[in-house]
Amino acid sequence: MELLPGVWVLSSVLLQFFITLYVVNMLAQKSVPYFAHSLGPAVLTAAGRKGFLNSRTISSMSASLGDSLYNAPPTKVTTLPNGLRVATQHTFTQSATVGVWIDAGSRYETKQTNGTAHFLEHLAFKGTQRRTRIQLEREVEDIGAHLNAYTSREQTVYYAKTRRECVSQGLDILSDILQHSKLERRAIEEERGVILREMEEVNKSLEEVIYDQLHIACFREDPLGYTILGPVENIRSINRDNLVDYISTNYKADRMVVAAAGPVDHEEIVKCVCGQGDSSSAAEKFGNLPKSSEPRRAIAKPHFVSSELLSATEALGPSSHVAVAFEGVPWTSPDCITFMLMQQILGGYNSAFQGLIPPTLSANSSIQAVARSPSEEGSATWIGTDGVLIDRRCVPIEDNCFPELRFNMVELLINMTAVVITFHDEDQTFNTCYKDTGLFGFYVASPEQAVNRAIDELMCSISGLSYSITEEDLERAKKQLLTTLFIGLDDTTGVAEDIGRQLLVYGRRISPAEFVKRYCRDTHDVCMVVEDGEDNECDQRFLEAALLVNHNIAVHRRTLKQLAQQVCVDGKTKVAKIPNIMDPSRMAEISVFYYRAGYGPAHYVDESCWDVRKRLEESVAVKCPSIPEQLAGTKKVQQLWYSDPSVMTRFGLTEEEAERMREHFAVQVDPSVAKETVAAALKDPTAWVLKPQREGGGHNMYGDELVDTLTTNSNDQLKQFVLMERMLPAPLPCLAIDTPASREASRVVPKIISEGVSELGIYSALVMKGNHTVLDKPCGHMLRTKDVSVMEGGVHAGYAVMDTALLLTEDDITDSH
């Protein structure tokens, strides 16, 4: 999960384990990010009547997905020698859709050529070297096909929807259009006028204007901020050379996907694409398209600009139209689905269809109360202009909350509305994803006197995502999202569109079944790797209970030996599963492996334990810690940080900074090579400690044991140790409370520790995705105290006690005794 400036921050949690789980399983925990507005979003205001996005009805999924979803035909993909990908999915329909998805759009233009991709789309059906315009139109009509094309900021698409027996002919037409369009100067001049008239119509549509201006406000001079049509001066100046250059630069085989959906045979489609069909020669099919001679120049991620852009006009009426956007996430972000769910939760409102008062997640109690009217039965409803009860999500209000609304509330509210209360006309949430960024926000159409309140309400709604979303809200949003996505796959055009876009964006097709499995699964379990016979009562038992009770997340405890026998890591998806602790007949998918064991050789009882650790490391589950993180925390690595300053400089520190950092380290050396330090330790063993490679701060060697180890072991054996100068904190008197040995014991016994040493441990959370740091912050602490004469320090082993924040003087301790 990426932390996006000005967009959202994570709620803080105390334990590293819980933070890790929060990041990985945000959806499973029924939680969504908290939005912060400190940097300010991009805002656009214009005037007019028309809305920004078409209103749509979101229906709930009334039944669970059946086995047919998982038994659906797979998407088959073949990559040709020139890099062109051919993808098909068989559907049980009479019609089929075949198209070409090209990784090229207005984003790949320059300021001088902006509008070329869209201009080229207009010329696609104006005739080729094999077909005149009339012949092309007649052939399309003869086979009953629907031929279309569109351009977006990142993709250009040409597709044909036709009968099953005419798929190869449709492919032939598309191939001819893409490779042999004439691009005649007369046609260019004709379409220049058509595009200019199209621009005039677009400028009358506030939904188009505001969205384009929003991109300009957010991305400024970056090509992602360009309009798809381009500026007027470019439309007037684009010529044939510009079009040919755009084709030769962007229409490369390795940047294209030929996708087909319907009653199609994959092998036949591949043959047809390669020119092995009956309708034309191989030179006229996609298999002859050139491959890129060199890698495409990488496009830098655009800088999201926090700004406000205002535009005033009286030509379109008194209403204000506002779009507010935060930087969103790209298609490939792990949080893409989270933003989709947030869009579903926020939804939209249109007064023409949904009554008088917009049902926002308002934090304004007055607006909430005005919006709720108790019916005769005492239930709360939204008031509709026609008296229809619209939404029952609100909690009932008590009659004495608002005395002035106690009687005849509907009539009073309507009367107030005409004079005092004005609500906005429409709002809609949008979530637009691109390859490396996105836009998330809302659009509002409102009378001038209500626009500020409408924006405040919707901003409160966005903030409310972090604390006011119930489990019911999230489950409803998931069902709505699935319904919306799957409705788009009901026909062959939607399926082909999904295949083409996903292959360009992800490099593969994420099937509907995989989508449901990844984002709507009912298990996001944790496996805690423990020692055999683990009996530590303080070992996150309360956390386990909280996860199960509050979030339905089970924690499975397994030793490495048990995991070697039980875990299954899928060779393709790398998903790890173990038998479900609640139902051993089912397999539980593991999202987090949390290691309480695995830090010392004794935990790896045989070769299978080493092997399973490697398999777990290769899985997609979060490892806490991963092997690199575990190695980074070893005493040997700490010793290298001290003894070799170049190690620090390799991590970006200057030599001066590295030297200052070394001042905070105790002397730590390799006893196999640091002979002078070893001699000093043998001379005064009380000032030194010999540390083995084991977990924690215990199991160290002092005094005579230190001397014996240093004098009797070979250099190869001594390499496994770290010789460190002892840190001797000043001892303080303290009071320890000894718990009773049994329930029959009369009372707890205070115990005076005349000389005690306290240790403060700071716990931090580090979550990474590849080389990207997602989260790195302190999240808790522990204070423990032991007698200064005790060399070990474990609480569970009985050497130390958990401390409190109370600070007692020596007199207090004496009096207590």
C-alpha positions in Angstrom: 0.0 0.0 0.0 1.5 3.3 -1.0 1.3 6.4 1.2 0.0 9.1 -1.0 0.6 12.8 0.1 -2.5 14.7 0.8 -4.7 11.7 0.3 -4.7 9.3 3.3 -2.9 8.2 6.3 -3.1 5.0 8.4 -4.6 4.9 11.8 -1.8 4.2 14.3 -1.7 0.8 16.1 0.5 -0.3 18.9 1.8 -3.7 17.9 4.0 -4.4 14.9 2.0 -7.5 14.2 -1.3 -5.7 14.1 0.0 -2.9 11.9 1.3 -5.4 9.4 -2.0 -7.2 9.4 -3.8 -3.9 9.1 -1.9 -3.0 5.9 -2.2 -6.4 4.3 -5.8 -7.1 5.2 -7.5 -3.8 5.2 -10.6 -5.1 3.4 -10.9 -8.1 5.6 -10.8 -6.0 8.8 -13.8 -4.0 7.5 -11.7 -0.8 7.4 -10.7 1.8 4.9 -8.1 4.5 5.1 -8.4 7.8 6.8 -8.3 10.9 4.5 -6.2 13.9 5.4 -6.6 17.2 3.6 -3.5 19.0 4.8 -2.0 19.5 1.4 -5.3 20.4 -0.2 -6.9 18.7 -3.1 -7.3 20.1 -6.6 -10.5 22.0 -6.9 -12.4 23.3 -9.9 -15.5 25.5 -10.0 -17.6 26.4 -13.1 -21.1 27.4 -13.8 -23.9 25.8 -15.7 -26.8 23.3 -15.4 -25.6 20.0 -16.6 -24.1 17.3 -14.4 -20.6 15.8 -14.3 -21.4 12.1 -14.4 -24.4 10.3 -15.5 -26.5 9.0 -12.6 -26.7 5.3 -12.4 -28.6 2.8 -10.4 -26.5 0.5 -8.3 -28.2 -2.8 -7.6 -27.3 -5.2 -4.8 -26.2 -8.7 -5.5 -29.1 -10.8 -4.4 -27.4 -14.2 -4.5 -23.9 -15.5 -4.0 -21.8 -16.3 -7.0 -22.3 -19.9 -8.1 -19.9 -22.5 -9.3 -20.4 -21.3 -12.8 -18.2 -18.4 -12.1 -15.3 -20.6 -11.2 -16.0 -23.0 -14.1 -16.1 -20.3 -16.7 -13.9 -20.8 -19.7 -10.3 -19.4 -19.2 -8.8 -16.6 -21.1 -6.2 -18.0 -23.5 -3.3 -15.9 -24.5 -0.7 -16.4 -27.3 2.2 -14.1 -27.9 3.4 -13.9 -31.6 7.0 -13.6 -32.6 6.5 -9.8 -33.2 5.3 -9.4 -29.6 1.6 -9.1 -30.4 -0.6 -10.7 -27.8 -3.7 -12.6 -29.0 -6.3 -13.3 -26.2 -9.6 -15.0 -26.4 -12.4 -16.2 -24.1 -15.2 -18.4 -25.2 -18.7 -17.4 -24.2 -22.0 -19.1 -25.0 -23.5 -16.4 -27.1 -24.4 -15.9 -30.8 -22.5 -12.7 -31.3 -18.8 -12.0 -30.8 -16.6 -9.0 -30.3 -13.1 -8.7 -31.6 -10.9 -5.7 -31.2 -7.4 -4.2 -31.0 -6.3 -2.5 -27.8 -3.3 -0.2 -28.3 -1.1 1.2 -25.5 -1.3 4.7 -26.9 -3.5 7.7 -26.2 -3.3 11.4 -25.6 -0.7 10.8 -22.8 1.8 9.8 -25.4 1.5 13.1 -27.3 3.5 16.3 -27.0 2.1 19.7 -26.5 2.5 20.4 -30.2 0.8 17.1 -31.3 -1.9 16.9 -28.6 -5.1 15.7 -30.3 -3.3 13.5 -32.9 -4.6 10.1 -31.5 -8.2 11.3 -31.5 -7.8 12.8 -35.0 -6.5 9.5 -36.2 -9.5 7.6 -34.7 -11.8 9.8 -36.8 -10.0 8.8 -40.0 -10.1 5.1 -39.3 -13.2 4.5 -41.3 -12.6 6.8 -44.2 -11.1 4.2 -46.6 -8.0 2.0 -47.0 -5.8 0.9 -49.8 -8.1 -2.2 -50.3 -11.5 -0.6 -49.5 -12.9 2.7 -50.3 -15.0 4.4 -47.7 -18.2 3.2 -49.4 -17.0 -0.3 -49.7 -15.9 -0.4 -46.1 -19.3 0.8 -44.9 -21.2 -1.6 -47.2 -19.1 -4.6 -46.1 -19.8 -3.7 -42.4 -23.5 -3.5 -43.1 -23.5 -6.7 -45.2 -22.2 -8.8 -42.3 -24.4 -6.9 -39.8 -21.4 -5.7 -37.8 -21.0 -2.8 -35.4 -17.7 -1.1 -36.0 -16.4 1.5 -33.4 -13.3 3.2 -32.0 -12.5 5.4 -29.1 -9.5 7.2 -27.6 -8.6 7.7 -24.0 -5.7 9.2 -22.2 -3.7 5.9 -22.2 -5.4 3.7 -24.8 -6.8 3.6 -28.3 -9.3 0.9 -29.2 -10.8 -0.3 -32.5 -13.4 -3.1 -32.3 -16.1 -4.9 -34.2 -19.1 -6.7 -32.8 -20.5 -9.2 -35.3 -22.1 -12.6 -35.7 -20.1 -15.7 -34.8 -19.5 -16.7 -38.4 -18.1 -13.3 -39.4 -15.4 -12.9 -36.8 -12.5 -13.5 -39.3 -14.0 -10.9 -41.6 -14.2 -8.5 -38.8 -10.5 -9.1 -38.0 -9.6 -8.6 -41.6 -11.4 -5.2 -41.6 -9.6 -4.1 -38.4 -6.3 -5.2 -39.8 -6.9 -3.3 -43.0 -7.9 -0.1 -41.1 -4.9 -0.2 -38.8 -2.3 -0.9 -41.4 -3.6 0.6 -44.7 -5.7 3.6 -44.0 -5.2 6.1 -46.8 -5.2 9.2 -44.6 -6.2 11.3 -47.6 -5.7 15.0 -47.3 -9.4 15.6 -48.4 -10.6 13.3 -45.6 -8.3 15.1 -43.1 -9.8 18.5 -43.9 -13.3 17.1 -43.7 -12.6 15.5 -40.3 -10.9 18.7 -39.1 -14.3 20.5 -39.4 -16.1 17.5 -37.8 -13.7 17.6 -34.8 -14.0 21.3 -34.4 -17.8 21.0 -34.3 -17.4 18.1 -31.8 -15.3 20.4 -29.6 -18.1 23.0 -29.6 -20.5 20.3 -28.4 -18.1 19.1 -25.8 -17.7 22.7 -24.5 -21.4 22.8 -23.9 -21.2 19.7 -21.7 -20.0 20.7 -18.2 -19.3 17.0 -17.4 -16.7 17.0 -20.1 -15.3 20.5 -19.5 -14.9 20.1 -15.7 -13.2 16.7 -16.0 -10.7 18.0 -18.6 -10.1 21.1 -16.5 -9.7 19.0 -13.4 -6.8 17.1 -15.1 -5.2 20.4 -16.0 -5.5 21.6 -12.4 -4.0 18.3 -11.0 -1.3 17.6 -13.5 -0.6 21.0 -15.1 1.9 20.7 -18.0 2.2 16.9 -17.8 0.7 15.0 -20.8 -1.8 13.4 -18.5 -3.3 16.9 -18.1 -3.8 17.2 -21.9 -7.3 17.0 -23.3 -8.1 14.1 -25.6 -9.4 16.3 -28.4 -6.4 18.7 -28.1 -6.5 22.5 -28.3 -8.2 24.3 -31.2 -4.8 25.5 -32.7 -3.6 21.9 -32.8 -6.8 20.6 -34.5 -6.4 23.3 -37.1 -2.7 22.5 -37.8 -2.5 18.6 -37.6 -1.4 17.3 -40.9 -0.8 13.9 -42.6 2.8 13.8 -41.5 1.8 14.2 -37.8 -0.6 11.2 -38.2 1.8 9.0 -40.0 4.5 9.8 -37.4 2.1 8.9 -34.6 1.3 5.6 -36.2 4.9 4.7 -36.8 5.8 5.6 -33.3 3.0 4.0 -31.3 1.3 1.4 -33.4 3.8 -1.4 -32.7 2.9 -5.0 -32.3 4.4 -5.4 -28.8 2.1 -2.5 -27.6 -1.1 -4.1 -28.9 -3.5 -6.8 -27.8 -6.0 -8.5 -30.1 -8.8 -9.6 -27.9 -11.9 -11.7 -28.9 -14.8 -12.8 -26.8 -17.8 -14.9 -27.9 -18.2 -18.3 -29.5 -14.7 -18.2 -30.8 -11.9 -20.8 -31.1 -8.5 -19.5 -29.8 -6.4 -21.4 -32.3 -8.5 -20.2 -35.2 -8.3 -16.6 -34.0 -4.5 -16.9 -33.8 -4.3 -18.3 -37.3 -6.5 -15.5 -38.6 -4.4 -12.9 -36.9 -1.2 -14.4 -38.4 -2.8 -14.2 -41.9 -3.4 -18.0 -42.3 -7.1 -17.6 -42.9 -8.9 -17.5 -46.3 -9.7 -13.8 -46.5 -6.2 -12.3 -47.2 -2.5 -12.9 -47.3 -0.2 -12.9 -44.3 1.3 -9.6 -45.2 -2.0 -7.9 -44.6 -2.7 -9.4 -41.2 -1.5 -8.4 -37.7 1.4 -10.9 -37.7 3.3 -8.6 -40.1 3.1 -5.6 -37.8 6.5 -4.3 -36.8 7.9 -4.7 -33.3 9.4 -1.7 -31.4 13.0 -1.3 -32.5 13.8 0.1 -29.0 12.1 0.2 -25.6 9.6 3.0 -25.3 10.8 6.0 -23.4 9.7 5.7 -19.8 7.1 8.3 -18.8 7.8 9.9 -15.5 5.0 9.8 -12.9 3.2 13.1 -13.0 3.5 15.4 -10.0 0.1 15.9 -8.4 -0.5 19.6 -7.8 -2.7 20.8 -5.0 -4.5 23.8 -6.5 -7.7 25.6 -7.1 -8.9 26.6 -10.6 -12.0 28.8 -10.9 -14.0 29.6 -14.1 -17.0 31.8 -14.1 -19.7 32.1 -16.8 -23.3 33.2 -16.8 -24.2 31.6 -20.0 -25.2 28.3 -18.5 -27.3 29.5 -15.5 -26.8 30.2 -11.8 -25.8 26.8 -10.6 -22.2 26.1 -9.5 -20.4 22.9 -10.5 -17.5 21.8 -8.5 -15.1 18.8 -8.8 -12.7 18.0 -5.9 -10.0 15.4 -6.5 -7.4 13.8 -4.4 -4.5 11.9 -5.9 -5.7 8.3 -6.3 -3.9 5.1 -7.0 -2.8 3.4 -10.3 -4.4 0.2 -11.7 -1.6 -1.9 -10.3 -1.8 -0.6 -6.7 -2.8 -3.1 -4.0 -5.3 -0.4 -2.9 -7.0 -0.1 -6.3 -9.9 -2.3 -5.0 -10.1 -0.3 -1.8 -10.6 2.9 -3.7 -13.3 1.2 -5.8 -15.1 0.2 -2.6 -14.8 3.8 -1.2 -16.4 5.0 -4.4 -19.3 2.6 -3.9 -19.7 3.6 -0.2 -19.8 7.3 -1.0 -22.0 6.7 -4.1 -24.0 9.5 -5.6 -27.2 11.5 -5.3 -29.6 13.1 -7.7 -32.5 15.2 -6.4 -34.6 14.3 -9.5 -34.6 10.6 -8.5 -33.8 10.4 -4.8 -35.9 12.9 -3.0 -35.3 16.2 -1.2 -32.4 15.6 1.0 -29.0 14.0 0.0 -28.2 11.0 2.1 -24.5 11.8 2.8 -22.4 10.4 5.6 -22.7 13.8 7.2 -20.8 14.7 10.3 -23.1 17.6 10.8 -25.6 16.6 13.4 -28.1 19.3 12.5 -28.2 18.3 8.9 -28.5 14.6 10.0 -31.4 15.4 12.3 -33.2 17.5 9.7 -32.8 14.7 7.2 -34.4 12.2 9.5 -38.1 12.0 10.1 -39.5 9.4 12.6 -42.5 7.6 11.0 -45.5 6.5 13.1 -43.6 3.3 13.9 -40.6 5.3 15.1 -38.2 4.2 12.3 -36.0 6.7 10.6 -36.3 7.4 6.9 -35.1 9.9 4.3 -37.9 12.3 3.3 -38.7 12.2 -0.4 -40.5 14.9 -2.2 -43.3 12.4 -3.1 -43.4 11.1 0.5 -41.7 7.8 -0.5 -39.4 6.4 2.2 -36.0 6.2 0.5 -33.3 4.9 2.9 -33.5 3.3 6.3 -29.8 3.5 7.2 -30.3 6.4 9.7 -30.8 5.8 13.4 -34.1 7.1 14.9 -33.9 10.4 16.6 -35.7 11.1 19.9 -38.6 13.5 19.8 -37.0 15.9 22.3 -33.9 16.3 20.1 -35.4 19.0 18.0 -38.6 20.3 19.6 -39.4 22.6 16.6 -39.5 19.5 14.4 -41.5 17.4 16.9 -44.8 17.7 15.1 -45.6 17.6 11.4 -41.9 17.4 10.5 -42.4 16.8 6.9 -44.6 19.8 6.3 -42.3 22.0 8.4 -39.2 20.8 6.5 -40.7 21.4 3.1 -41.8 24.9 4.2 -38.3 25.6 5.5 -36.8 24.4 2.3 -38.5 27.0 0.2 -37.2 29.8 2.4 -34.2 28.8 4.4 -32.8 25.3 3.5 -31.3 24.8 0.1 -29.7 21.4 -0.9 -27.5 20.6 -3.8 -29.0 19.1 -6.9 -26.5 16.3 -7.6 -23.3 14.7 -6.4 -21.3 11.8 -7.7 -18.1 10.1 -6.6 -15.4 9.2 -9.2 -12.4 7.0 -9.1 -10.1 7.2 -12.2 -7.0 5.0 -12.4 -4.0 5.3 -14.7 -0.8 3.4 -15.0 1.1 5.3 -12.3 -1.4 7.5 -10.6 -5.1 8.3 -10.3 -7.8 10.7 -9.3 -10.4 10.1 -6.5 -13.0 12.6 -5.6 -16.5 13.9 -6.1 -18.5 16.2 -8.3 -21.2 18.5 -7.1 -23.9 20.5 -8.9 -25.6 23.0 -6.6 -27.3 26.3 -6.3 -24.9 29.0 -5.4 -26.2 29.4 -1.9 -25.7 25.7 -1.0 -22.4 24.9 -2.7 -20.2 25.5 0.3 -22.3 23.4 2.6 -22.5 20.7 0.0 -18.7 20.6 -0.3 -18.3 20.6 3.5 -20.8 17.7 3.8 -19.0 15.6 1.2 -15.6 16.3 2.7 -17.1 15.1 6.0 -18.3 12.0 4.2 -14.8 11.2 2.9 -13.3 11.8 6.4 -16.1 9.5 7.8 -14.7 6.6 5.8 -12.1 6.1 8.5 -14.5 5.8 11.5 -18.2 5.7 10.5 -18.3 2.7 8.1 -20.0 -0.3 9.6 -19.6 -3.9 8.6 -22.9 -3.8 6.9 -21.8 -0.8 4.8 -18.7 -2.6 3.7 -20.5 -5.8 2.8 -23.1 -3.8 0.8 -20.4 -2.0 -1.0 -18.6 -5.2 -1.9 -21.9 -6.7 -3.4 -22.5 -3.5 -5.3 -19.0 -3.4 -6.7 -19.2 -7.0 -7.8 -22.6 -6.4 -9.4 -21.3 -3.3 -11.2 -18.2 -5.2 -12.5 -20.0 -8.3 -13.6 -22.8 -6.4 -15.3 -20.1 -5.0 -17.5 -19.1 -8.6 -18.4 -22.6 -9.6 -19.5 -21.9 -9.1 -23.2 -19.0 -10.0 -25.4 -17.9 -6.3 -25.8 -17.5 -5.9 -22.1 -15.5 -9.2 -21.9 -13.2 -8.2 -24.8 -12.7 -4.7 -23.3 -11.8 -6.3 -19.9 -9.3 -8.6 -21.6 -7.6 -6.0 -23.7 -7.3 -3.4 -20.9 -6.0 -5.9 -18.4 -3.3 -7.3 -20.7 -2.1 -3.8 -21.4 -2.2 -2.7 -17.7 -1.3 -5.9 -15.8 0.3 -8.1 -18.5 -2.3 -10.8 -17.8 -6.1 -11.3 -17.4 -7.4 -11.3 -13.8 -10.5 -13.5 -14.2 -13.7 -12.8 -12.4 -13.2 -15.9 -10.3 -9.7 -14.7 -9.2 -11.1 -11.3 -8.5 -13.7 -12.7 -6.1 -11.1 -15.0 -4.6 -8.6 -12.2 -4.0 -10.9 -9.5 -2.8 -14.1 -11.1 -1.5 -12.7 -14.2 0.2 -13.9 -15.0 3.7 -10.5 -15.9 5.2 -7.5 -13.7 5.7 -5.9 -15.8 8.4 -2.6 -15.5 10.2 -0.1 -18.3 11.0 2.0 -17.8 14.0 5.2 -19.9 13.8 6.0 -21.2 17.3 8.2 -23.6 19.2 6.9 -27.0 20.2 5.2 -26.7 23.6 4.9 -22.9 23.5 3.4 -21.9 26.9 4.0 -18.1 27.0 0.7 -16.7 28.3 1.7 -13.2 27.3 2.3 -14.2 23.7 -0.3 -12.1 21.9 -3.3 -14.2 23.1 -5.4 -11.1 23.6 -4.6 -9.9 20.1 -5.6 -13.3 18.7 -8.9 -13.1 20.5 -9.5 -9.5 19.3 -8.8 -10.5 15.7 -11.2 -13.4 15.8 -14.0 -11.7 17.7 -13.8 -8.3 15.9 -12.6 -9.2 12.5 -13.3 -13.0 12.0 -9.5 -13.5 11.4 -8.3 -16.7 12.8 -4.7 -17.2 14.1 -3.2 -20.6 13.5 -0.2 -21.7 15.6 2.2 -24.1 13.9 5.7 -25.3 14.4 8.1 -25.4 11.5 7.9 -29.2 11.6 4.1 -29.0 11.4 4.2 -26.5 8.5 6.6 -28.8 6.6 3.9 -31.4 6.7 0.8 -29.2 6.2 1.5 -26.1 4.2 0.8 -25.9 0.5 2.2 -23.1 -1.6 0.6 -22.8 -5.1 3.3 -23.0 -7.8 1.7 -20.3 -9.9 0.0 -17.8 -7.5 2.4 -18.5 -4.6 -0.6 -18.4 -2.2 0.1 -20.4 1.0 -2.6 -22.5 2.6 -2.8 -24.7 5.7 -5.7 -26.8 7.2 -8.2 -24.4 8.7 -8.1 -24.4 12.5 -11.9 -24.0 12.6 -12.6 -26.7 10.1 -9.7 -29.0 9.2 -11.5 -30.2 6.1 -11.1 -26.7 4.6 -7.8 -25.0 3.7 -7.2 -21.5 5.1 -5.3 -19.0 3.0 -2.6 -17.3 5.0 -2.0 -13.6 4.6 0.7 -13.2 7.3 3.4 -15.6 8.7 4.4 -14.2 12.1 7.5 -15.8 13.5 7.7 -16.4 17.3 10.2 -19.2 16.4 12.8 -19.7 13.7 15.5 -17.5 15.2 17.9 -20.2 16.3 19.2 -23.5 14.9 17.4 -25.5 17.5 14.1 -24.5 15.9 15.1 -26.3 12.7 15.0 -29.8 13.9 15.6 -31.4 10.5 16.1 -30.5 6.8 12.3 -30.3 6.2 12.2 -27.2 8.5 14.8 -25.4 6.5 13.0 -26.3 3.3 9.6 -25.1 4.5 11.2 -21.8 5.7 12.4 -21.3 2.1 8.9 -22.1 0.7 7.2 -19.7 3.1 9.6 -17.0 2.1 8.7 -17.5 -1.6 4.9 -17.2 -0.9 3.0 -14.0 -1.4 2.1 -13.8 2.3 3.6 -11.1 4.5 6.6 -12.5 6.5 7.2 -10.9 9.8 10.1 -10.9 9.7 11.3 -11.9 6.3 14.7 -13.6 6.1 16.5 -10.3 5.1 14.8 -8.5 7.9 15.8 -11.2 10.3 19.4 -11.2 9.2 19.4 -7.4 9.5 18.6 -7.7 13.2 21.3 -10.2 14.1 24.2 -9.4 16.4 26.7 -10.0 13.6 25.1 -7.4 11.4 25.2 -4.9 14.3 28.8 -5.7 14.8 29.5 -5.0 11.1 27.8 -1.6 11.5 30.2 -0.7 14.2 33.5 -2.2 13.0 33.1 -1.3 9.3 32.0 2.3 8.6 31.7 1.5 4.9 28.6 -0.5 5.7 26.9 2.6 6.9 28.0 4.7 3.9 26.5 2.0 1.6 23.1 3.0 3.0 23.5 6.6 2.0 25.2 8.1 5.1 28.2 10.3 4.7 31.5 9.3 6.4 30.9 12.1 9.0 27.4 10.8 9.7 28.6 7.3 9.9 31.2 8.3 12.4 28.7 10.2 14.6 26.5 7.1 14.5 29.3 4.9 15.7 29.6 7.0 18.8 26.3 5.7 19.9 27.4 2.0 19.6 29.2 0.1 22.2 32.5 -1.5 20.9 31.6 -4.6 19.0 34.2 -6.7 17.2 34.8 -10.1 15.6 36.8 -12.0 18.2 38.4 -14.1 15.5 40.3 -11.1 14.1 40.3 -8.4 16.8 43.2 -9.7 18.8 43.9 -6.5 20.7 40.3 -6.3 21.9 40.3 -10.0 22.8 43.5 -9.4 24.9 41.7 -6.5 26.7 38.7 -8.8 27.4 40.9 -11.5 28.8 42.6 -8.9 31.0 39.3 -7.5 32.4 36.5 -10.0 31.6 34.0 -8.1 33.8 34.0 -5.2 31.3 33.1 -7.4 28.3 30.3 -9.8 27.1 30.5 -12.5 24.4 27.3 -12.8 22.4 26.3 -15.9 20.4 24.0 -15.8 17.3 20.8 -16.3 19.2 17.5 -14.4 19.5 17.2 -11.6 22.0 19.7 -10.3 24.5 20.1 -13.5 26.6 22.3 -16.5 26.4 25.4 -14.4 26.7 28.8 -15.3 28.2 30.4 -13.4 31.0 33.5 -13.7 33.3 35.0 -17.2 33.5 32.8 -18.6 30.7 33.9 -15.7 28.4 37.5 -16.4 29.1 37.1 -20.1 28.6 35.4 -19.6 25.2 37.9 -17.1 23.9 40.9 -19.3 24.9 39.6 -22.7 23.8 37.8 -22.1 20.6 39.3 -21.8 17.1 39.1 -18.7 14.9 36.4 -20.5 12.8 34.3 -21.1 15.9 34.9 -17.6 17.3 33.5 -16.1 14.0 30.1 -17.1 15.3 30.4 -14.7 18.2 30.4 -11.0 18.8 32.7 -9.5 21.5 31.1 -6.4 22.9 32.0 -3.9 25.6 29.5 -4.1 28.4 27.1 -1.3 29.0 26.8 -0.7 32.8 23.8 1.4 33.6 23.5 2.9 37.1 21.4 0.6 39.3 18.4 2.0 41.2 16.4 0.6 44.1 13.0 -0.8 43.1 10.0 -2.7 44.3 8.9 -6.0 42.8 5.5 -7.6 43.5 5.7 -11.4 43.6 2.5 -13.1 42.5 1.1 -15.8 44.8 2.2 -19.3 44.2 -1.4 -20.7 44.3 -5.0 -19.5 44.7 -4.7 -20.4 48.4 -1.9 -18.0 49.0 -2.9 -15.3 51.3 -1.5 -12.3 49.6 1.1 -11.0 47.1 4.5 -10.5 48.6 6.5 -7.3 47.9 10.1 -7.8 47.3 12.8 -5.2 47.5 15.5 -5.2 44.8 18.1 -3.0 46.3 20.0 -2.7 43.0 17.8 -3.0 39.9 18.4 -2.3 36.2 15.5 -1.3 34.0 15.4 -1.8 30.2 13.2 0.2 27.8 12.4 -1.6 24.6 11.0 0.4 21.7 9.0 -1.5 19.1 8.7 -0.4 15.6 6.8 -1.5 12.5 8.4 -1.9 9.1 6.2 -2.8 6.1 7.8 -3.0 2.7 6.8 -3.9 -0.8 9.9 -4.7 -2.8 12.3 -1.8 -2.3 9.4 0.6 -1.4 8.9 1.4 2.3 5.2 1.5 3.1 5.4 2.0 6.8 8.3 2.6 9.1 7.4 4.0 12.6 7.6 3.3 16.3 4.4 1.7 17.6 4.9 0.7 21.2 7.3 0.0 24.1 8.0 -2.3 27.0 9.7 -1.6 30.3 11.2 -4.4 32.3 13.4 -4.6 35.4 15.8 -7.2 36.8 18.3 -7.4 39.6 21.7 -6.1 38.6 23.4 -9.4 39.5 21.2 -11.4 37.0 22.8 -11.8 33.7 19.7 -12.9 31.8 16.8 -10.7 31.2 13.7 -12.6 30.0 10.4 -12.0 31.7 8.9 -15.3 30.6 12.0 -17.2 31.9 11.6 -15.5 35.3 14.7 -13.3 35.3 12.9 -9.9 35.0 9.5 -8.4 35.7 7.3 -6.2 33.6 7.6 -2.6 34.9 5.1 0.2 35.3 5.3 3.9 34.6 5.3 4.7 38.3 8.5 6.2 39.7 9.0 5.5 43.4 11.6 7.0 45.6 13.7 4.9 48.0 11.6 6.2 50.9 8.4 5.1 49.1 9.9 1.6 48.7 11.0 1.3 52.3 7.5 2.5 53.5 5.8 0.0 51.2 7.9 -2.8 52.7 
